[in-house]
Amino acid sequence: MVSRQSLEILLDLIEIKVSSLQIQDRDDAKELNKLRKCRQELLVEVNKEGIKRTDSSPAALSKKSYKRTSYLGR
């Protein structure tokens, strides 16, 4: 079992990673999807534990607009 504090820390780390992620290729898009899934799974655990979060909506990760850039010069 994961402690409440650990769940909160993991959620914060995921949100930091998502906010710094720049989608440049398919691998980055896959990573973003994995992070979103992981966040949702953690939120389920958070809700089981009864932890109150101010931003627990599924749309929280999609608020940031991601600029598609390419290192290949396309």
N, C-alpha and C positions, 0 to 999 in steps of 0.2 A: 504494500500500500504506500502511496506517495502522500507526503504531508501537504497540508493546505499551502504552506509557505512555498514548498517546492513547485506546486502547480502554478502559483502566482508568478514565480520567477521564470518558469518555463514559458508561460504565456507572454510575459514581457520580452523575453529573448526572441521568441518567434516574431513578435510584432516589430522589434528592432530590425531583425533580419529582413523581413518583408519590406519595411520602409526603405532599407538601403539597397535592395535588389534592383538591378537594372536589367530588364529583359532584352537580351541581345540575340538569343538563338533558342532553339527548341529545348535544349537542356535547361536553360534558365526558366522557361515556361513550365517545364516539368517540375523543377525545384519549387517554383511558386505554388503549383498545385499540391505538391507534397506538404508544403508548409501550411497551406490552407486546410488540408485534411487533418494534419496533426493538430492544428489549432482547434478545429471542431471537436476532435476526440478529447482534447484536454478540457474544453468547455463542458463537455458531457460530464467529465469527472468533477469539474468545479461545481456544476449544478447538483451533482450527487452529494457533495460535501457542504452545500449550502453557502458557498462563498459568494459574496456580493461583488460584482464587477460593474463598473460604470459603462463600459463599452463591450458588451458581450454579444452584439448582434453579428450574424453571419456576414453582413455587408461591410463590416469594419475593415476587412482586408481589401475590399474593392474600392474604398474611398479615394485611395491614391491613384492618380493617373500615371501609367507607366509609359515612358517614352521609348519607342523601339529604336534602338541604335544598333549599328553593326560595326564590328571591328574589321570586317572584310572589305569595307569601302563600297558597299552596295547602296 
